[in-house]
Amino acid sequence: MAIRVRLKELLEKRGMAQTELQARSGLGYSTINALYHEKTERIEFATLEKLCDVLECGVEDILAYAPERRRGRR
């Protein structure tokens, strides 16, 4: 997938556990865990807003565009 969720990196950088993020954001643990392990296909704007608020960051810090290389293209 070309869009990466960088939640794991952000939490590690801040020394914050998923459970702390859950408590501070009010998001469900399964939502946070799926994002943490990049096992999600979509994310609600409200979820992004809560993450940005708690982590004091922008959307661009949580999501990154990483295009996949295609065979035969340079």
mmJSON file of the N, C-alpha and C atoms, coordinates in Angstrom:
{"data_MODEL":{"atom_site":{
"group_PDB":["ATOM","ATOM","ATOM","ATOM","ATOM","ATOM","ATOM","ATOM","ATOM","ATOM","ATOM","ATOM","ATOM","ATOM","ATOM","ATOM","ATOM","ATOM","ATOM","ATOM","ATOM","ATOM","ATOM","ATOM","ATOM","ATOM","ATOM","ATOM","ATOM","ATOM","ATOM","ATOM","ATOM","ATOM","ATOM","ATOM","ATOM","ATOM","ATOM","ATOM","ATOM","ATOM","ATOM","ATOM","ATOM","ATOM","ATOM","ATOM","ATOM","ATOM","ATOM","ATOM","ATOM","ATOM","ATOM","ATOM","ATOM","ATOM","ATOM","ATOM","ATOM","ATOM","ATOM","ATOM","ATOM","ATOM","ATOM","ATOM","ATOM","ATOM","ATOM","ATOM","ATOM","ATOM","ATOM","ATOM","ATOM","ATOM","ATOM","ATOM","ATOM","ATOM","ATOM","ATOM","ATOM","ATOM","ATOM","ATOM","ATOM","ATOM","ATOM","ATOM","ATOM","ATOM","ATOM","ATOM","ATOM","ATOM","ATOM","ATOM","ATOM","ATOM","ATOM","ATOM","ATOM","ATOM","ATOM","ATOM","ATOM","ATOM","ATOM","ATOM","ATOM","ATOM","ATOM","ATOM","ATOM","ATOM","ATOM","ATOM","ATOM","ATOM","ATOM","ATOM","ATOM","ATOM","ATOM","ATOM","ATOM","ATOM","ATOM","ATOM","ATOM","ATOM","ATOM","ATOM","ATOM","ATOM","ATOM","ATOM","ATOM","ATOM","ATOM","ATOM","ATOM","ATOM","ATOM","ATOM","ATOM","ATOM","ATOM","ATOM","ATOM","ATOM","ATOM","ATOM","ATOM","ATOM","ATOM","ATOM","ATOM","ATOM","ATOM","ATOM","ATOM","ATOM","ATOM","ATOM","ATOM","ATOM","ATOM","ATOM","ATOM","ATOM","ATOM","ATOM","ATOM","ATOM","ATOM","ATOM","ATOM","ATOM","ATOM","ATOM","ATOM","ATOM","ATOM","ATOM","ATOM","ATOM","ATOM","ATOM","ATOM","ATOM","ATOM","ATOM","ATOM","ATOM","ATOM","ATOM","ATOM","ATOM","ATOM","ATOM","ATOM","ATOM","ATOM","ATOM","ATOM","ATOM","ATOM","ATOM","ATOM","ATOM","ATOM","ATOM","ATOM","ATOM","ATOM","ATOM","ATOM","ATOM"],
"id":[1,2,3,4,5,6,7,8,9,10,11,12,13,14,15,16,17,18,19,20,21,22,23,24,25,26,27,28,29,30,31,32,33,34,35,36,37,38,39,40,41,42,43,44,45,46,47,48,49,50,51,52,53,54,55,56,57,58,59,60,61,62,63,64,65,66,67,68,69,70,71,72,73,74,75,76,77,78,79,80,81,82,83,84,85,86,87,88,89,90,91,92,93,94,95,96,97,98,99,100,101,102,103,104,105,106,107,108,109,110,111,112,113,114,115,116,117,118,119,120,121,122,123,124,125,126,127,128,129,130,131,132,133,134,135,136,137,138,139,140,141,142,143,144,145,146,147,148,149,150,151,152,153,154,155,156,157,158,159,160,161,162,163,164,165,166,167,168,169,170,171,172,173,174,175,176,177,178,179,180,181,182,183,184,185,186,187,188,189,190,191,192,193,194,195,196,197,198,199,200,201,202,203,204,205,206,207,208,209,210,211,212,213,214,215,216,217,218,219,220,221,222],
"type_symbol":["N","C","C","N","C","C","N","C","C","N","C","C","N","C","C","N","C","C","N","C","C","N","C","C","N","C","C","N","C","C","N","C","C","N","C","C","N","C","C","N","C","C","N","C","C","N","C","C","N","C","C","N","C","C","N","C","C","N","C","C","N","C","C","N","C","C","N","C","C","N","C","C","N","C","C","N","C","C","N","C","C","N","C","C","N","C","C","N","C","C","N","C","C","N","C","C","N","C","C","N","C","C","N","C","C","N","C","C","N","C","C","N","C","C","N","C","C","N","C","C","N","C","C","N","C","C","N","C","C","N","C","C","N","C","C","N","C","C","N","C","C","N","C","C","N","C","C","N","C","C","N","C","C","N","C","C","N","C","C","N","C","C","N","C","C","N","C","C","N","C","C","N","C","C","N","C","C","N","C","C","N","C","C","N","C","C","N","C","C","N","C","C","N","C","C","N","C","C","N","C","C","N","C","C","N","C","C","N","C","C","N","C","C","N","C","C","N","C","C","N","C","C"],
"label_atom_id":["N","CA","C","N","CA","C","N","CA","C","N","CA","C","N","CA","C","N","CA","C","N","CA","C","N","CA","C","N","CA","C","N","CA","C","N","CA","C","N","CA","C","N","CA","C","N","CA","C","N","CA","C","N","CA","C","N","CA","C","N","CA","C","N","CA","C","N","CA","C","N","CA","C","N","CA","C","N","CA","C","N","CA","C","N","CA","C","N","CA","C","N","CA","C","N","CA","C","N","CA","C","N","CA","C","N","CA","C","N","CA","C","N","CA","C","N","CA","C","N","CA","C","N","CA","C","N","CA","C","N","CA","C","N","CA","C","N","CA","C","N","CA","C","N","CA","C","N","CA","C","N","CA","C","N","CA","C","N","CA","C","N","CA","C","N","CA","C","N","CA","C","N","CA","C","N","CA","C","N","CA","C","N","CA","C","N","CA","C","N","CA","C","N","CA","C","N","CA","C","N","CA","C","N","CA","C","N","CA","C","N","CA","C","N","CA","C","N","CA","C","N","CA","C","N","CA","C","N","CA","C","N","CA","C","N","CA","C","N","CA","C","N","CA","C","N","CA","C","N","CA","C","N","CA","C","N","CA","C"],
"label_alt_id":[null,null,null,null,null,null,null,null,null,null,null,null,null,null,null,null,null,null,null,null,null,null,null,null,null,null,null,null,null,null,null,null,null,null,null,null,null,null,null,null,null,null,null,null,null,null,null,null,null,null,null,null,null,null,null,null,null,null,null,null,null,null,null,null,null,null,null,null,null,null,null,null,null,null,null,null,null,null,null,null,null,null,null,null,null,null,null,null,null,null,null,null,null,null,null,null,null,null,null,null,null,null,null,null,null,null,null,null,null,null,null,null,null,null,null,null,null,null,null,null,null,null,null,null,null,null,null,null,null,null,null,null,null,null,null,null,null,null,null,null,null,null,null,null,null,null,null,null,null,null,null,null,null,null,null,null,null,null,null,null,null,null,null,null,null,null,null,null,null,null,null,null,null,null,null,null,null,null,null,null,null,null,null,null,null,null,null,null,null,null,null,null,null,null,null,null,null,null,null,null,null,null,null,null,null,null,null,null,null,null,null,null,null,null,null,null,null,null,null,null,null,null],
"label_comp_id":["MET","MET","MET","ALA","ALA","ALA","ILE","ILE","ILE","ARG","ARG","ARG","VAL","VAL","VAL","ARG","ARG","ARG","LEU","LEU","LEU","LYS","LYS","LYS","GLU","GLU","GLU","LEU","LEU","LEU","LEU","LEU","LEU","GLU","GLU","GLU","LYS","LYS","LYS","ARG","ARG","ARG","GLY","GLY","GLY","MET","MET","MET","ALA","ALA","ALA","GLN","GLN","GLN","THR","THR","THR","GLU","GLU","GLU","LEU","LEU","LEU","GLN","GLN","GLN","ALA","ALA","ALA","ARG","ARG","ARG","SER","SER","SER","GLY","GLY","GLY","LEU","LEU","LEU","GLY","GLY","GLY","TYR","TYR","TYR","SER","SER","SER","THR","THR","THR","ILE","ILE","ILE","ASN","ASN","ASN","ALA","ALA","ALA","LEU","LEU","LEU","TYR","TYR","TYR","HIS","HIS","HIS","GLU","GLU","GLU","LYS","LYS","LYS","THR","THR","THR","GLU","GLU","GLU","ARG","ARG","ARG","ILE","ILE","ILE","GLU","GLU","GLU","PHE","PHE","PHE","ALA","ALA","ALA","THR","THR","THR","LEU","LEU","LEU","GLU","GLU","GLU","LYS","LYS","LYS","LEU","LEU","LEU","CYS","CYS","CYS","ASP","ASP","ASP","VAL","VAL","VAL","LEU","LEU","LEU","GLU","GLU","GLU","CYS","CYS","CYS","GLY","GLY","GLY","VAL","VAL","VAL","GLU","GLU","GLU","ASP","ASP","ASP","ILE","ILE","ILE","LEU","LEU","LEU","ALA","ALA","ALA","TYR","TYR","TYR","ALA","ALA","ALA","PRO","PRO","PRO","GLU","GLU","GLU","ARG","ARG","ARG","ARG","ARG","ARG","ARG","ARG","ARG","GLY","GLY","GLY","ARG","ARG","ARG","ARG","ARG","ARG"],
"label_asym_id":["A","A","A","A","A","A","A","A","A","A","A","A","A","A","A","A","A","A","A","A","A","A","A","A","A","A","A","A","A","A","A","A","A","A","A","A","A","A","A","A","A","A","A","A","A","A","A","A","A","A","A","A","A","A","A","A","A","A","A","A","A","A","A","A","A","A","A","A","A","A","A","A","A","A","A","A","A","A","A","A","A","A","A","A","A","A","A","A","A","A","A","A","A","A","A","A","A","A","A","A","A","A","A","A","A","A","A","A","A","A","A","A","A","A","A","A","A","A","A","A","A","A","A","A","A","A","A","A","A","A","A","A","A","A","A","A","A","A","A","A","A","A","A","A","A","A","A","A","A","A","A","A","A","A","A","A","A","A","A","A","A","A","A","A","A","A","A","A","A","A","A","A","A","A","A","A","A","A","A","A","A","A","A","A","A","A","A","A","A","A","A","A","A","A","A","A","A","A","A","A","A","A","A","A","A","A","A","A","A","A","A","A","A","A","A","A","A","A","A","A","A","A"],
"label_entity_id":["1","1","1","1","1","1","1","1","1","1","1","1","1","1","1","1","1","1","1","1","1","1","1","1","1","1","1","1","1","1","1","1","1","1","1","1","1","1","1","1","1","1","1","1","1","1","1","1","1","1","1","1","1","1","1","1","1","1","1","1","1","1","1","1","1","1","1","1","1","1","1","1","1","1","1","1","1","1","1","1","1","1","1","1","1","1","1","1","1","1","1","1","1","1","1","1","1","1","1","1","1","1","1","1","1","1","1","1","1","1","1","1","1","1","1","1","1","1","1","1","1","1","1","1","1","1","1","1","1","1","1","1","1","1","1","1","1","1","1","1","1","1","1","1","1","1","1","1","1","1","1","1","1","1","1","1","1","1","1","1","1","1","1","1","1","1","1","1","1","1","1","1","1","1","1","1","1","1","1","1","1","1","1","1","1","1","1","1","1","1","1","1","1","1","1","1","1","1","1","1","1","1","1","1","1","1","1","1","1","1","1","1","1","1","1","1","1","1","1","1","1","1"],
"label_seq_id":[1,1,1,2,2,2,3,3,3,4,4,4,5,5,5,6,6,6,7,7,7,8,8,8,9,9,9,10,10,10,11,11,11,12,12,12,13,13,13,14,14,14,15,15,15,16,16,16,17,17,17,18,18,18,19,19,19,20,20,20,21,21,21,22,22,22,23,23,23,24,24,24,25,25,25,26,26,26,27,27,27,28,28,28,29,29,29,30,30,30,31,31,31,32,32,32,33,33,33,34,34,34,35,35,35,36,36,36,37,37,37,38,38,38,39,39,39,40,40,40,41,41,41,42,42,42,43,43,43,44,44,44,45,45,45,46,46,46,47,47,47,48,48,48,49,49,49,50,50,50,51,51,51,52,52,52,53,53,53,54,54,54,55,55,55,56,56,56,57,57,57,58,58,58,59,59,59,60,60,60,61,61,61,62,62,62,63,63,63,64,64,64,65,65,65,66,66,66,67,67,67,68,68,68,69,69,69,70,70,70,71,71,71,72,72,72,73,73,73,74,74,74],
"pdbx_PDB_ins_code":[null,null,null,null,null,null,null,null,null,null,null,null,null,null,null,null,null,null,null,null,null,null,null,null,null,null,null,null,null,null,null,null,null,null,null,null,null,null,null,null,null,null,null,null,null,null,null,null,null,null,null,null,null,null,null,null,null,null,null,null,null,null,null,null,null,null,null,null,null,null,null,null,null,null,null,null,null,null,null,null,null,null,null,null,null,null,null,null,null,null,null,null,null,null,null,null,null,null,null,null,null,null,null,null,null,null,null,null,null,null,null,null,null,null,null,null,null,null,null,null,null,null,null,null,null,null,null,null,null,null,null,null,null,null,null,null,null,null,null,null,null,null,null,null,null,null,null,null,null,null,null,null,null,null,null,null,null,null,null,null,null,null,null,null,null,null,null,null,null,null,null,null,null,null,null,null,null,null,null,null,null,null,null,null,null,null,null,null,null,null,null,null,null,null,null,null,null,null,null,null,null,null,null,null,null,null,null,null,null,null,null,null,null,null,null,null,null,null,null,null,null,null],
"Cartn_x":[0.842,0.0,0.889,0.479,1.282,1.173,0.15,0.001,0.421,1.353,1.826,1.3,0.967,0.569,1.804,2.215,3.449,3.192,2.075,1.704,2.725,3.205,4.189,5.424,5.926,7.103,6.84,5.659,5.32,5.239,4.598,4.468,5.83,6.659,7.994,8.81,8.73,9.471,9.039,7.753,7.219,7.24,7.635,7.637,6.248,5.282,3.876,3.399,2.695,2.128,0.773,0.353,-0.965,-2.064,-1.921,-2.952,-3.06,-1.944,-1.986,-2.68,-2.363,-3.013,-4.512,-4.895,-6.315,-6.997,-6.381,-6.977,-7.084,-6.082,-6.064,-6.938,-7.105,-7.849,-9.311,-9.618,-10.976,-11.254,-10.239,-10.399,-10.352,-10.967,-10.962,-9.584,-9.256,-7.947,-7.766,-8.819,-8.695,-8.368,-8.912,-8.615,-7.146,-6.672,-5.284,-4.338,-4.66,-3.808,-3.72,-4.836,-4.831,-3.972,-4.064,-3.24,-1.767,-1.503,-0.142,0.571,-0.164,0.405,0.145,-0.346,-0.632,-1.521,-2.561,-3.499,-4.874,-4.908,-6.177,-6.2,-7.365,-7.544,-8.036,-8.574,-9.127,-9.059,-9.186,-9.163,-10.146,-10.957,-11.944,-11.253,-11.774,-11.223,-11.275,-12.339,-12.468,-11.357,-10.976,-9.878,-8.567,-8.325,-7.108,-7.046,-8.177,-8.231,-7.856,-8.402,-8.083,-6.61,-6.062,-4.645,-3.761,-4.082,-3.307,-3.371,-4.545,-4.718,-3.881,-3.983,-3.267,-1.756,-1.35,0.078,0.701,-0.143,0.31,1.151,0.518,1.202,0.21,0.692,-0.164,-0.446,-1.405,-1.761,-0.539,0.293,1.476,2.491,2.367,3.236,2.708,1.419,0.785,0.745,0.46,0.358,1.501,2.036,3.111,2.813,3.088,2.926,4.246,4.228,5.427,5.079,5.202,4.804,5.624,4.937,5.601,6.283,7.451,8.16,7.54,7.383,6.829,7.976,7.847,8.873,9.005,10.243,10.488,10.476,10.146,10.139,11.301,11.836,12.935,12.574],
"Cartn_y":[-1.175,0.0,1.239,2.257,3.461,4.413,4.269,5.117,4.32,4.862,4.212,4.947,4.187,4.758,4.71,5.855,5.956,6.05,5.501,5.604,4.924,3.765,3.042,3.913,4.536,5.394,6.583,7.194,8.348,7.977,6.856,6.44,6.087,5.4,5.055,6.314,7.292,8.538,9.279,9.179,9.887,9.043,7.777,6.897,6.623,6.554,6.366,4.984,4.302,2.99,3.157,2.128,2.142,2.367,1.781,1.922,3.363,4.068,5.478,6.308,6.012,6.722,6.464,5.238,4.894,5.715,5.767,6.491,7.985,8.555,9.993,10.406,9.503,9.861,9.438,8.409,7.871,6.929,6.644,5.705,4.278,3.377,1.973,1.354,0.389,-0.258,-0.948,-1.569,-2.275,-1.303,-0.09,0.931,1.323,1.612,2.014,0.882,-0.338,-1.477,-1.733,-1.615,-1.811,-0.749,0.481,1.547,1.332,0.952,0.718,-0.339,-1.393,-2.498,-2.367,-1.206,-0.922,-2.001,-2.372,-3.392,-2.789,-1.621,-0.958,-0.443,-0.378,0.084,1.519,2.025,3.392,3.96,5.29,5.973,7.138,7.279,8.353,9.674,10.773,12.091,12.359,11.918,12.124,11.396,10.223,9.47,10.21,10.697,11.474,12.712,13.373,14.582,14.278,13.192,12.815,12.467,11.729,11.368,12.604,13.515,14.755,15.578,15.628,16.406,15.829,14.535,13.891,13.896,13.614,13.517,14.861,15.904,17.254,17.241,16.745,16.639,16.908,16.874,17.047,15.711,15.72,14.507,13.955,14.859,14.436,13.691,13.813,13.066,11.648,11.455,10.158,9.327,9.99,9.298,9.729,8.777,9.08,8.403,9.118,8.558,7.927,6.628,5.893,5.042,5.629,4.879,3.603,2.579,1.298,1.345,0.787,0.727,-0.355,-0.034,-1.018,-1.596,-2.861,-3.517,-2.855,-2.633,-2.077,-0.556,0.099,1.57,2.038,3.159,3.742,5.072],
"Cartn_z":[0.0,0.0,0.0,-0.678,-0.832,0.366,1.171,2.353,3.583,4.348,5.568,6.79,7.815,9.095,9.986,10.498,11.268,12.779,13.226,14.642,15.547,15.158,15.969,16.204,15.147,15.248,16.174,16.032,16.871,18.348,18.638,20.027,20.629,19.866,20.356,20.627,19.733,19.886,21.151,21.484,22.647,23.922,23.799,24.956,25.483,24.575,24.956,24.52,25.406,25.095,24.413,23.72,23.075,24.103,25.288,26.323,26.812,26.886,27.285,26.206,24.951,23.849,23.873,24.167,24.255,25.35,26.506,27.635,27.349,26.742,26.493,25.309,24.336,23.121,23.167,23.961,23.981,22.822,22.017,20.893,21.412,20.678,21.061,20.875,21.744,21.651,20.303,19.776,18.495,17.357,17.425,16.417,16.488,17.684,17.875,17.481,17.887,17.586,16.082,15.382,13.928,13.242,13.686,13.127,13.475,14.694,15.178,14.331,13.988,13.215,11.713,11.294,9.878,9.253,9.982,9.508,9.283,8.703,8.442,7.008,6.445,5.074,5.001,6.111,6.121,7.532,7.59,8.877,8.822,9.844,9.918,10.256,9.729,10.048,11.546,12.202,13.65,14.398,13.927,14.537,14.348,13.138,12.874,13.754,13.897,14.719,16.168,16.71,18.092,18.246,17.287,17.346,17.276,16.356,16.222,17.503,18.11,19.336,20.478,20.707,21.808,21.564,20.333,20.026,19.667,19.618,19.278,18.005,16.945,15.664,14.542,13.33,12.159,11.495,10.597,9.862,9.132,8.614,7.863,8.739,10.049,10.96,11.189,10.99,11.208,9.928,8.813,7.527,6.615,5.871,4.93,3.603,2.537,1.198,0.784,0.535,0.138,-1.08,-2.27,-3.469,-3.631,-4.079,-4.302,-5.652,-5.718,-7.005,-7.868,-9.105,-10.052,-10.877,-11.189,-11.974,-13.337,-13.758,-15.081,-15.107,-13.997,-13.94,-13.092,-13.443,-12.671,-12.15],
"occupancy":[1.0,1.0,1.0,1.0,1.0,1.0,1.0,1.0,1.0,1.0,1.0,1.0,1.0,1.0,1.0,1.0,1.0,1.0,1.0,1.0,1.0,1.0,1.0,1.0,1.0,1.0,1.0,1.0,1.0,1.0,1.0,1.0,1.0,1.0,1.0,1.0,1.0,1.0,1.0,1.0,1.0,1.0,1.0,1.0,1.0,1.0,1.0,1.0,1.0,1.0,1.0,1.0,1.0,1.0,1.0,1.0,1.0,1.0,1.0,1.0,1.0,1.0,1.0,1.0,1.0,1.0,1.0,1.0,1.0,1.0,1.0,1.0,1.0,1.0,1.0,1.0,1.0,1.0,1.0,1.0,1.0,1.0,1.0,1.0,1.0,1.0,1.0,1.0,1.0,1.0,1.0,1.0,1.0,1.0,1.0,1.0,1.0,1.0,1.0,1.0,1.0,1.0,1.0,1.0,1.0,1.0,1.0,1.0,1.0,1.0,1.0,1.0,1.0,1.0,1.0,1.0,1.0,1.0,1.0,1.0,1.0,1.0,1.0,1.0,1.0,1.0,1.0,1.0,1.0,1.0,1.0,1.0,1.0,1.0,1.0,1.0,1.0,1.0,1.0,1.0,1.0,1.0,1.0,1.0,1.0,1.0,1.0,1.0,1.0,1.0,1.0,1.0,1.0,1.0,1.0,1.0,1.0,1.0,1.0,1.0,1.0,1.0,1.0,1.0,1.0,1.0,1.0,1.0,1.0,1.0,1.0,1.0,1.0,1.0,1.0,1.0,1.0,1.0,1.0,1.0,1.0,1.0,1.0,1.0,1.0,1.0,1.0,1.0,1.0,1.0,1.0,1.0,1.0,1.0,1.0,1.0,1.0,1.0,1.0,1.0,1.0,1.0,1.0,1.0,1.0,1.0,1.0,1.0,1.0,1.0,1.0,1.0,1.0,1.0,1.0,1.0,1.0,1.0,1.0,1.0,1.0,1.0],
"B_iso_or_equiv":[0.0,0.0,0.0,0.0,0.0,0.0,0.0,0.0,0.0,0.0,0.0,0.0,0.0,0.0,0.0,0.0,0.0,0.0,0.0,0.0,0.0,0.0,0.0,0.0,0.0,0.0,0.0,0.0,0.0,0.0,0.0,0.0,0.0,0.0,0.0,0.0,0.0,0.0,0.0,0.0,0.0,0.0,0.0,0.0,0.0,0.0,0.0,0.0,0.0,0.0,0.0,0.0,0.0,0.0,0.0,0.0,0.0,0.0,0.0,0.0,0.0,0.0,0.0,0.0,0.0,0.0,0.0,0.0,0.0,0.0,0.0,0.0,0.0,0.0,0.0,0.0,0.0,0.0,0.0,0.0,0.0,0.0,0.0,0.0,0.0,0.0,0.0,0.0,0.0,0.0,0.0,0.0,0.0,0.0,0.0,0.0,0.0,0.0,0.0,0.0,0.0,0.0,0.0,0.0,0.0,0.0,0.0,0.0,0.0,0.0,0.0,0.0,0.0,0.0,0.0,0.0,0.0,0.0,0.0,0.0,0.0,0.0,0.0,0.0,0.0,0.0,0.0,0.0,0.0,0.0,0.0,0.0,0.0,0.0,0.0,0.0,0.0,0.0,0.0,0.0,0.0,0.0,0.0,0.0,0.0,0.0,0.0,0.0,0.0,0.0,0.0,0.0,0.0,0.0,0.0,0.0,0.0,0.0,0.0,0.0,0.0,0.0,0.0,0.0,0.0,0.0,0.0,0.0,0.0,0.0,0.0,0.0,0.0,0.0,0.0,0.0,0.0,0.0,0.0,0.0,0.0,0.0,0.0,0.0,0.0,0.0,0.0,0.0,0.0,0.0,0.0,0.0,0.0,0.0,0.0,0.0,0.0,0.0,0.0,0.0,0.0,0.0,0.0,0.0,0.0,0.0,0.0,0.0,0.0,0.0,0.0,0.0,0.0,0.0,0.0,0.0,0.0,0.0,0.0,0.0,0.0,0.0],
"pdbx_formal_charge":[null,null,null,null,null,null,null,null,null,null,null,null,null,null,null,null,null,null,null,null,null,null,null,null,null,null,null,null,null,null,null,null,null,null,null,null,null,null,null,null,null,null,null,null,null,null,null,null,null,null,null,null,null,null,null,null,null,null,null,null,null,null,null,null,null,null,null,null,null,null,null,null,null,null,null,null,null,null,null,null,null,null,null,null,null,null,null,null,null,null,null,null,null,null,null,null,null,null,null,null,null,null,null,null,null,null,null,null,null,null,null,null,null,null,null,null,null,null,null,null,null,null,null,null,null,null,null,null,null,null,null,null,null,null,null,null,null,null,null,null,null,null,null,null,null,null,null,null,null,null,null,null,null,null,null,null,null,null,null,null,null,null,null,null,null,null,null,null,null,null,null,null,null,null,null,null,null,null,null,null,null,null,null,null,null,null,null,null,null,null,null,null,null,null,null,null,null,null,null,null,null,null,null,null,null,null,null,null,null,null,null,null,null,null,null,null,null,null,null,null,null,null],
"auth_seq_id":[1,1,1,2,2,2,3,3,3,4,4,4,5,5,5,6,6,6,7,7,7,8,8,8,9,9,9,10,10,10,11,11,11,12,12,12,13,13,13,14,14,14,15,15,15,16,16,16,17,17,17,18,18,18,19,19,19,20,20,20,21,21,21,22,22,22,23,23,23,24,24,24,25,25,25,26,26,26,27,27,27,28,28,28,29,29,29,30,30,30,31,31,31,32,32,32,33,33,33,34,34,34,35,35,35,36,36,36,37,37,37,38,38,38,39,39,39,40,40,40,41,41,41,42,42,42,43,43,43,44,44,44,45,45,45,46,46,46,47,47,47,48,48,48,49,49,49,50,50,50,51,51,51,52,52,52,53,53,53,54,54,54,55,55,55,56,56,56,57,57,57,58,58,58,59,59,59,60,60,60,61,61,61,62,62,62,63,63,63,64,64,64,65,65,65,66,66,66,67,67,67,68,68,68,69,69,69,70,70,70,71,71,71,72,72,72,73,73,73,74,74,74],
"auth_comp_id":["MET","MET","MET","ALA","ALA","ALA","ILE","ILE","ILE","ARG","ARG","ARG","VAL","VAL","VAL","ARG","ARG","ARG","LEU","LEU","LEU","LYS","LYS","LYS","GLU","GLU","GLU","LEU","LEU","LEU","LEU","LEU","LEU","GLU","GLU","GLU","LYS","LYS","LYS","ARG","ARG","ARG","GLY","GLY","GLY","MET","MET","MET","ALA","ALA","ALA","GLN","GLN","GLN","THR","THR","THR","GLU","GLU","GLU","LEU","LEU","LEU","GLN","GLN","GLN","ALA","ALA","ALA","ARG","ARG","ARG","SER","SER","SER","GLY","GLY","GLY","LEU","LEU","LEU","GLY","GLY","GLY","TYR","TYR","TYR","SER","SER","SER","THR","THR","THR","ILE","ILE","ILE","ASN","ASN","ASN","ALA","ALA","ALA","LEU","LEU","LEU","TYR","TYR","TYR","HIS","HIS","HIS","GLU","GLU","GLU","LYS","LYS","LYS","THR","THR","THR","GLU","GLU","GLU","ARG","ARG","ARG","ILE","ILE","ILE","GLU","GLU","GLU","PHE","PHE","PHE","ALA","ALA","ALA","THR","THR","THR","LEU","LEU","LEU","GLU","GLU","GLU","LYS","LYS","LYS","LEU","LEU","LEU","CYS","CYS","CYS","ASP","ASP","ASP","VAL","VAL","VAL","LEU","LEU","LEU","GLU","GLU","GLU","CYS","CYS","CYS","GLY","GLY","GLY","VAL","VAL","VAL","GLU","GLU","GLU","ASP","ASP","ASP","ILE","ILE","ILE","LEU","LEU","LEU","ALA","ALA","ALA","TYR","TYR","TYR","ALA","ALA","ALA","PRO","PRO","PRO","GLU","GLU","GLU","ARG","ARG","ARG","ARG","ARG","ARG","ARG","ARG","ARG","GLY","GLY","GLY","ARG","ARG","ARG","ARG","ARG","ARG"],
"auth_asym_id":["A","A","A","A","A","A","A","A","A","A","A","A","A","A","A","A","A","A","A","A","A","A","A","A","A","A","A","A","A","A","A","A","A","A","A","A","A","A","A","A","A","A","A","A","A","A","A","A","A","A","A","A","A","A","A","A","A","A","A","A","A","A","A","A","A","A","A","A","A","A","A","A","A","A","A","A","A","A","A","A","A","A","A","A","A","A","A","A","A","A","A","A","A","A","A","A","A","A","A","A","A","A","A","A","A","A","A","A","A","A","A","A","A","A","A","A","A","A","A","A","A","A","A","A","A","A","A","A","A","A","A","A","A","A","A","A","A","A","A","A","A","A","A","A","A","A","A","A","A","A","A","A","A","A","A","A","A","A","A","A","A","A","A","A","A","A","A","A","A","A","A","A","A","A","A","A","A","A","A","A","A","A","A","A","A","A","A","A","A","A","A","A","A","A","A","A","A","A","A","A","A","A","A","A","A","A","A","A","A","A","A","A","A","A","A","A","A","A","A","A","A","A"],
"auth_atom_id":["N","CA","C","N","CA","C","N","CA","C","N","CA","C","N","CA","C","N","CA","C","N","CA","C","N","CA","C","N","CA","C","N","CA","C","N","CA","C","N","CA","C","N","CA","C","N","CA","C","N","CA","C","N","CA","C","N","CA","C","N","CA","C","N","CA","C","N","CA","C","N","CA","C","N","CA","C","N","CA","C","N","CA","C","N","CA","C","N","CA","C","N","CA","C","N","CA","C","N","CA","C","N","CA","C","N","CA","C","N","CA","C","N","CA","C","N","CA","C","N","CA","C","N","CA","C","N","CA","C","N","CA","C","N","CA","C","N","CA","C","N","CA","C","N","CA","C","N","CA","C","N","CA","C","N","CA","C","N","CA","C","N","CA","C","N","CA","C","N","CA","C","N","CA","C","N","CA","C","N","CA","C","N","CA","C","N","CA","C","N","CA","C","N","CA","C","N","CA","C","N","CA","C","N","CA","C","N","CA","C","N","CA","C","N","CA","C","N","CA","C","N","CA","C","N","CA","C","N","CA","C","N","CA","C","N","CA","C","N","CA","C","N","CA","C","N","CA","C","N","CA","C","N","CA","C","N","CA","C"],
"pdbx_PDB_model_num":[1,1,1,1,1,1,1,1,1,1,1,1,1,1,1,1,1,1,1,1,1,1,1,1,1,1,1,1,1,1,1,1,1,1,1,1,1,1,1,1,1,1,1,1,1,1,1,1,1,1,1,1,1,1,1,1,1,1,1,1,1,1,1,1,1,1,1,1,1,1,1,1,1,1,1,1,1,1,1,1,1,1,1,1,1,1,1,1,1,1,1,1,1,1,1,1,1,1,1,1,1,1,1,1,1,1,1,1,1,1,1,1,1,1,1,1,1,1,1,1,1,1,1,1,1,1,1,1,1,1,1,1,1,1,1,1,1,1,1,1,1,1,1,1,1,1,1,1,1,1,1,1,1,1,1,1,1,1,1,1,1,1,1,1,1,1,1,1,1,1,1,1,1,1,1,1,1,1,1,1,1,1,1,1,1,1,1,1,1,1,1,1,1,1,1,1,1,1,1,1,1,1,1,1,1,1,1,1,1,1,1,1,1,1,1,1,1,1,1,1,1,1]
}}}
